[in-house]
């Protein structure tokens, strides 16, 4: 509804996908859509539907015949085929109302199918919700949670770097050459490569969680450095090209390494941070049926929440850097367009912050280990006597 094509008559604006056709009503609707999508994704991730589907398929029941497994295989094929076809189609479609309309139609159809079959879904078991609603936090649990706060703060910067993939990295590629020979390739192929690691369970290479987190920070640093160097080269090409050329004579696949490095950092950090919390934050619920898998599920939600905080902080950091660089009559690193900005300097800044964050993580995790050992010696020691020196 936020596209100019839909409400042009009602708002009295033009109906083409041009900046001058986007009025206040369209902007309002678009800004309302963003938090709605965020809430929808959050509800989907925390619903436990994927967890229950996996458990349901793993059940070995003699009543499941060939028809059941055919339906399961068909379902997984559609889960892979439909998104790939949709992404490919959206990449080649230029009209924004159609781009937004395709996923809207798929979601409506999915909702109808879900409601039709809702009676056949198994309710969430007590083992799945016990950790969320029936956990008794003992004094030792409170100390464990508080002692992890300094370590968790170091994870936030990983979310800041992660936000680059869907924002500035994409903006860099917009005006670049999208052709491979005579074939035009949509930009969306770059984030597809970035997220290709997410489905690989062994992406952490069996590393200790602490080492995995450290490696993810290293890959984040290398991704920022690579992005800075590519942006410097891209700006150099813009400076030397003809002013009348709309497309930068530089293939967008020069940006592929920074996308791949960022995706590798995200994949390793997601698993390693969840493993870290599973090892360090062992809660003891009232219900003994609560499994380690359900415990891990909530730890994964916690890791995603920290990444989300980092993404939000990344937005604030852009405003801070913009104002600081523009102070005292200076030139802001963020212009009206990406081609008039100095994203390379911003990337170098994030690389420096990430390097400092890696050192901070090493110091904090070492202090955390020492505090953990001291608590194991005297379990009755007040938790604030351990936390206050650690935060200091």
Secondary structure, 3 states (H helix, E strand, C coil): CCCHHHHHHHHCCCCCCCHHHCCHHHHHHHHHHHHHHHHHHHHHHHCCHHHHHHHHHHCCCCCCCHHHHHHHHHHHHHHHHHHHHHHHHHHHCCCHHHHHHHHHHHHHHHHHHHHHCHHHCCCCCHHHHHHHHCECCCHHHHHHHHHCHHHHHHHHHHHHHHCCCCCHHHHHHHCEECEECCEECCCHHHHHHHHHHCCCHHHHCCCCHHHHHHHHHHHHHHHHHHHHHHHHHHHHHHHHCCCCCCCEEEEHHHHHHHHHHHHHHHHHHHHHHHHHHHHHCCCCECCCCCCHHHHHHHHHHHHHHHHHHHHHHHHHHHHHHHHHHHHHHCCCCCCCCHHHCCHHHHHHHHHHHHHHHHHHHHHHHHHHHHHHHHHHHCCCCCCHHHHHHHHC
